[in-house]
Amino acid sequence: MADSASLSSELAGRYATALYELSEEANQLLVVEEDLKSLKSALDESSDLRDLATSPIYTREQQAAAMGAVSDAMGMNGLTRNVLGLMASKRRLFALPAVIAAFQAKMADYRGEVTAEVTAAAPLTDDQLAALSKALHASVGKTVMLNVTVDETIIGGLVVKVGSKMIDSSIKTKLAKLNNAMKEVG
């Protein structure tokens, strides 16, 4: 039996793929993408909306009516509105954040973009960001969108994750390797 995380991911992938294909056929990719960005922001900001999507105390009808009202208030495209209504009627709103993420990944792929998760010990300057983006573009051959976080515990250097590849040039990791090497000697 598959675990619930993989089922949720698979479910989200199916909804995202369907929405992407329908949007592409209707020449509405950018409009649906904007709808989902707005919806993601609303989910991030509103605990009531998150509760509506995840709580089993709401009926299908209540979820569908609420999502219809949210769609209307946000001025969403018909495709987006229909998918949200379908998800509500099937009690699948809990997968909404994963659907949004999967759709965004499909749009990034459509544009030839890839996201790099970068952890730095200190905030990076614009010149450093540009140089890093250029170096990653040369390495992966796609436009690289940087998602930078600051973690002072890495002391110095960077940790860069692009897809399944990770480059860890942090001082923290180098010190840990040196510590292990010294244990082996003594």
Secondary structure, 3 states (H helix, E strand, C coil): CCCHHHHHHHHHHHHHHHHHHHHHHCCCHHHHHHHHHHHHHHHHHCHHHHHHHHCCCCCHHHHHHHHHHHHHHHCCCHHHHHHHHHHHHCCCHHHHHHHHHHHHHHHHHHHCEEEEEEEECCCCCHHHHHHHHHHHHHHHCCEEEEEEEECHHHCCCEEEEECCEEEECCHHHHHHHHHHHHHHHC
